Amino acid sequence: MLSRVLGFVRDVLTAALLGAGPVADAFFVAFRLPNHFRALFAEGAFTAAFVPLFSGMLVKDGPEAARIFAERLMALMVVVQLALLTAVLAVMPWFMRVFAPGFVDDPAKFELAVVLTTITFPYLLFITLESQLGAMMNGLGRFAAAAAAPILLNLCMIAALVALRPFVPTSGHALAWGVLAAGVAQFLFLAWDAGRAGMVPRLPRPRITPEVRRFLRVLGPAALGAGVTQISLFVDTLIASWLPTGAVSYLYYADRLNQLPLGVIGIAVGTVLLPQLSRQLKSGDAAGAAESQNRAIEYTLILTLPALAGFLAIAFPLIDGLFRRGAFTAEDAAATAAVLRAYAFGLPAFVLVRALVPGFYAREDTATPVRIAVAAVAANVAIKVALMAPLGPVGLAIGTSIGAWVNCGLLAFVLHRRGHLVLDARLRRRVPRMLLAAGLMGLVLVAGDLLLAPFAAQGDAQGLLVLAALVSAGGLAYGGLAFGLGLLSRQEVRSLRRRA
């Protein structure tokens, strides 16, 4: 949550200084490119393949064997990442023609995107190593440092905007250097935490041992699945580059809000659930695994549905209050709010996927989510191509949301058919109440917006106060309804606090 709050501070500064113009579009492309590869080689695929194997070795062979396995993998990852970095930097101008072909018609924006991406791309090396260290700590049951590492990204980018901007050609250059500095800082922070746990891996000569081969066999399907997902995001960038200036920025700012519940709830649930399911299944505790799966879905929905209602009810006040200042205009806010509403329809599916995929990965099945992802991406891309002309960036967001629901639905269906997902009585009883509570909260927000809108138009500070009042009213309404309808009890809250 702290990381997301700082991320909003960063985005408010970015919107004020860059707005939704060509420099913003060029930077967001430069920022997205290494993140595509990070999702492909590091966080998603690597964690899915690594955590179950690492957790199993901890249980069966002890910490020393697990550490040796981890350091052999890290040595291999360093070699692979250095080769990739060298290759991509060597062909960056040609690569950009594929990644953002619409920029070619604007030579200044195209050249700026090439320069900024050349600065940001080495971030991939450090964040890949940081992701492995974070996966190791998660396997050990240590979650705080890996969850806190993104705070450093936001701090570095904010510091670069504030301190470095006068010394570089544009604010985009300052942000790009901030990204690179953040990669180094995040890696060093996770290395420090691994040292505290006695798990700092050395870098021996890379060797393909039987354990590494097993990891690579599991990694292949996981990386393919991550690659399929990244194709969808790649298509977003490619299509948006052909749309008028500002489309890339509208998608970015709307996605930043949409990522709040995904980052705070979905990723947290998935991060904790995967090693927990792995340990329960390794020890033969099928009933415990089923209970963990049901509670993950339940808490995910309880915390995500109010975000869906809020984004639909007050999308414009949220975007306007957070971002409209400096170079970011009222027209930009209205366009971004429309994209946010389209993203919001897919939000529950985005978050539920994080609670469903560990059900496959914990059983060392990384192939089935790939096949499901292919179907979801096919639907996603087809809808985007069909809607890009009439709806612009809103059409891209609609395609993303529908693709997420296809992915979520198929994952749940396959888990249920295999007997790995059976909704218990408690979850079946509470889902309708969650929907009712979220719907009523949405009505409270709509009414509050109608009452307070005249005051929000009177100035930045007053607008932020009105937005804070709206969000607080919605939170209080949903909290009261959650207790009143039996979605939460004081005993459950006390239990969660003890676990924390």
Rosetta blueprint (number, residue, H / E / L):
1 M L
2 L H
3 S H
4 R H
5 V H
6 L H
7 G H
8 F H
9 V H
10 R H
11 D H
12 V H
13 L H
14 T H
15 A H
16 A H
17 L H
18 L H
19 G L
20 A L
21 G L
22 P H
23 V H
24 A H
25 D H
26 A H
27 F H
28 F H
29 V H
30 A H
31 F H
32 R H
33 L H
34 P H
35 N H
36 H H
37 F H
38 R H
39 A H
40 L H
41 F H
42 A L
43 E H
44 G H
45 A H
46 F H
47 T H
48 A H
49 A H
50 F H
51 V H
52 P H
53 L H
54 F H
55 S H
56 G H
57 M H
58 L H
59 V H
60 K H
61 D L
62 G L
63 P H
64 E H
65 A H
66 A H
67 R H
68 I H
69 F H
70 A H
71 E H
72 R H
73 L H
74 M H
75 A H
76 L H
77 M H
78 V H
79 V H
80 V H
81 Q H
82 L H
83 A H
84 L H
85 L H
86 T H
87 A H
88 V H
89 L H
90 A H
91 V L
92 M H
93 P H
94 W H
95 F H
96 M H
97 R H
98 V H
99 F H
100 A L
101 P H
102 G H
103 F H
104 V H
105 D H
106 D L
107 P H
108 A H
109 K H
110 F H
111 E H
112 L H
113 A H
114 V H
115 V H
116 L H
117 T H
118 T H
119 I H
120 T H
121 F L
122 P L
123 Y H
124 L H
125 L H
126 F H
127 I H
128 T H
129 L H
130 E H
131 S H
132 Q H
133 L H
134 G H
135 A H
136 M H
137 M H
138 N H
139 G H
140 L L
141 G L
142 R L
143 F L
144 A H
145 A H
146 A H
147 A H
148 A H
149 A H
150 P H
151 I H
152 L H
153 L H
154 N H
155 L H
156 C H
157 M H
158 I H
159 A H
160 A H
161 L H
162 V H
163 A H
164 L H
165 R H
166 P H
167 F H
168 V L
169 P L
170 T L
171 S H
172 G H
173 H H
174 A H
175 L H
176 A H
177 W H
178 G H
179 V H
180 L H
181 A H
182 A H
183 G H
184 V H
185 A H
186 Q H
187 F H
188 L H
189 F H
190 L H
191 A H
192 W H
193 D H
194 A H
195 G H
196 R H
197 A L
198 G L
199 M L
200 V L
201 P L
202 R L
203 L L
204 P L
205 R L
206 P L
207 R L
208 I L
209 T L
210 P H
211 E H
212 V H
213 R H
214 R H
215 F H
216 L H
217 R H
218 V H
219 L H
220 G H
221 P H
222 A H
223 A H
224 L H
225 G H
226 A H
227 G H
228 V H
229 T H
230 Q H
231 I H
232 S H
233 L H
234 F H
235 V H
236 D H
237 T H
238 L H
239 I H
240 A H
241 S H
242 W H
243 L L
244 P L
245 T L
246 G L
247 A H
248 V H
249 S H
250 Y H
251 L H
252 Y H
253 Y H
254 A H
255 D H
256 R H
257 L H
258 N H
259 Q H
260 L H
261 P H
262 L H
263 G H
264 V H
265 I H
266 G H
267 I H
268 A H
269 V H
270 G H
271 T H
272 V H
273 L H
274 L H
275 P H
276 Q H
277 L H
278 S H
279 R H
280 Q H
281 L H
282 K H
283 S L
284 G L
285 D L
286 A H
287 A H
288 G H
289 A H
290 A H
291 E H
292 S H
293 Q H
294 N H
295 R H
296 A H
297 I H
298 E H
299 Y H
300 T H
301 L H
302 I H
303 L H
304 T H
305 L H
306 P H
307 A H
308 L H
309 A H
310 G H
311 F H
312 L H
313 A H
314 I L
315 A H
316 F H
317 P H
318 L H
319 I H
320 D H
321 G H
322 L H
323 F H
324 R L
325 R L
326 G L
327 A L
328 F L
329 T L
330 A H
331 E H
332 D H
333 A H
334 A H
335 A H
336 T H
337 A H
338 A H
339 V H
340 L H
341 R H
342 A H
343 Y H
344 A H
345 F L
346 G L
347 L H
348 P H
349 A H
350 F H
351 V H
352 L H
353 V H
354 R H
355 A H
356 L H
357 V L
358 P H
359 G H
360 F H
361 Y H
362 A L
363 R L
364 E L
365 D L
366 T L
367 A H
368 T H
369 P H
370 V H
371 R H
372 I H
373 A H
374 V H
375 A H
376 A H
377 V H
378 A H
379 A H
380 N H
381 V H
382 A H
383 I H
384 K H
385 V H
386 A H
387 L H
388 M H
389 A H
390 P H
391 L H
392 G L
393 P H
394 V H
395 G H
396 L H
397 A H
398 I H
399 G H
400 T H
401 S H
402 I H
403 G H
404 A H
405 W H
406 V H
407 N H
408 C H
409 G H
410 L H
411 L H
412 A H
413 F H
414 V H
415 L H
416 H H
417 R H
418 R L
419 G L
420 H L
421 L L
422 V L
423 L L
424 D L
425 A H
426 R H
427 L H
428 R H
429 R H
430 R H
431 V H
432 P H
433 R H
434 M H
435 L H
436 L H
437 A H
438 A H
439 G H
440 L H
441 M H
442 G H
443 L H
444 V H
445 L H
446 V H
447 A H
448 G H
449 D H
450 L H
451 L H
452 L H
453 A H
454 P H
455 F H
456 A H
457 A L
458 Q L
459 G L
460 D H
461 A H
462 Q H
463 G H
464 L H
465 L H
466 V H
467 L H
468 A H
469 A H
470 L H
471 V H
472 S H
473 A H
474 G H
475 G H
476 L H
477 A H
478 Y H
479 G H
480 G H
481 L H
482 A H
483 F H
484 G H
485 L L
486 G L
487 L L
488 L L
489 S L
490 R H
491 Q H
492 E H
493 V H
494 R H
495 S H
496 L H
497 R H
498 R H
499 R H
500 A L
